[in-house]
Amino acid sequence: MENNYTDMPVEEFRESGKKLIDWVADYLNEIEKYPPLSQVKPGEILKRIPENPPLKGEEIQKILNDVDKILIDGITHWNHPGFMAYFNSTSSGPGILAELLSAAINANGMLWKTSPAFTELEKAMMNWFRQMVGLPENYWGIIYDTASTSSMHAIASAREQLNLNIREKGMSGRTDLPKLRLYCSEHAHSSIEKGALTLGIGLDGVKKISVNEKYEMNSEELEEAIKSDISNNIKPFCVVATVGTTSTTSIDPVRKISEICNKYNLWLHIDAAYAGVTAMIPEMQRITDAWDEADSIVINPHKWMFTPMDLSIYFTRKPEILKRAFSLVPEYLKTQVDDEVENLMDYGIQLGRRFRSLKLWFIIRYFGVEGLATRIKHHIELAKEFANWIDEEKDFERMAPVPFSTVCFRFNPGNKSDEDLNQMNEKLLEEINSSGKIFLSHTKLNGKFVIRLTIGSIRHERRHIVEAWGLIKSLAEKIVL
Ligand SMILES: *Cc1c(COP(=O)(O)O)cnc(C)c1O
């Protein structure tokens, strides 16, 4: 590569591409030989990487070899079927191929003109996905990177709808602005508060509403909080209802919340980042009750629809407000077709955007809507089965209802204080995760340490759940304080 001004020669690309695809195929096929949770210590990988960049180019084969030599034991394998932590995000064959194609085409969809097929495929995929989850035609969709970004745009739209001229004048130093308040349950995802802090609403501008025994938002308390704020000259502007909360996957009472939003003229945003895809399953459509009342909804195919990171879908009935909040067109970005087309840069903070809709196009077509729904439904059934095992085992306790595919439980051999049980379960989780077989995560519910198991990997089969349960039970037997 001495004195060479060109890219990698095409034959070398072809050859190394084939090798990489072989690597990927073997990796996915043999993934169970790795521990799902990386067991390295902080700094261990960094030590293996030269401190200075190479001055001369290196062989591609050497770089590929170093994936195995340097990185692989520092990888936590999200595609491993033993990965049952958080909400697992897994990639599928068609998703991986689409990601490769996206990098090859490298189109930037900031304007319609900068790749007409980009804008129009995204529009078509938003229309497909809207139908798949049963939303009416008046919902307009766009792809962002993550649910955090989607929800931030929802909160920005809610703020724009107030007509407080914040776009022009900002918020600081103004005496003519009321204090703004957003409401969500105490189980809402932290991204809602991050959106609020990004937008100058502040953490103090977020009111957390308590939940009932099923971890669903208390709608009476929501209305009380709104009334109390109004009487104190605080301006309510947005409510976030969660369908599938992060700790327990509980479902806020969206219909009741929507009635309150209508009564007080508040923006209703639904965070269905994890659970939204289940609306594809006919038996699960009840979870979409009153969704057509929402101003906006976020669903993440990168969580439970086998889509490689990242791809979050944001639907809104009011794209014109989103555009009003964010459109800013400098001379160099004007085009002659601006009146006829949608330029995606007008609908958010980012200018450049990756060709993510290719992933939906490949995945939805390859599996079909039925194929996707069948897989997701299988995960829900496996979770119900696992929950039954917990219920039937006297030394274990289920800690929350299981509306989707996440089971919250703890080891409880009886005659122990909550404090002791917390310690025992923390220890149990550590044992489970250092076993190298499965990876689970935890949460705290009413001060109780709870272990969480999530099923949602495209590689999850019943045997993985059976093995996980066997392992959990055998490790629990050995736990002593
Ligand atoms: C995962 C999750 C988020 C955050 O998703 P990102 O795409 O990582 O930003 C937000 N809300 C809920 C309910 C989630 O489950």
The ligand as an ORCA input file, in Angstrom:
! r2SCAN-3c Opt
* xyz 0 1
  C     -34.776      0.175     26.343
  C     -35.789      1.167     26.651
  C     -35.563      2.526     26.423
  C     -34.247      3.052     25.896
  O     -33.946      2.540     24.652
  P     -32.704      3.042     23.801
  O     -33.094      2.703     22.409
  O     -31.528      2.285     24.289
  O     -32.569      4.503     24.017
  C     -36.585      3.407     26.703
  N     -37.759      2.982     27.186
  C     -38.019      1.685     27.428
  C     -39.351      1.273     27.972
  C     -37.042      0.733     27.171
  O     -37.305     -0.564     27.402
*
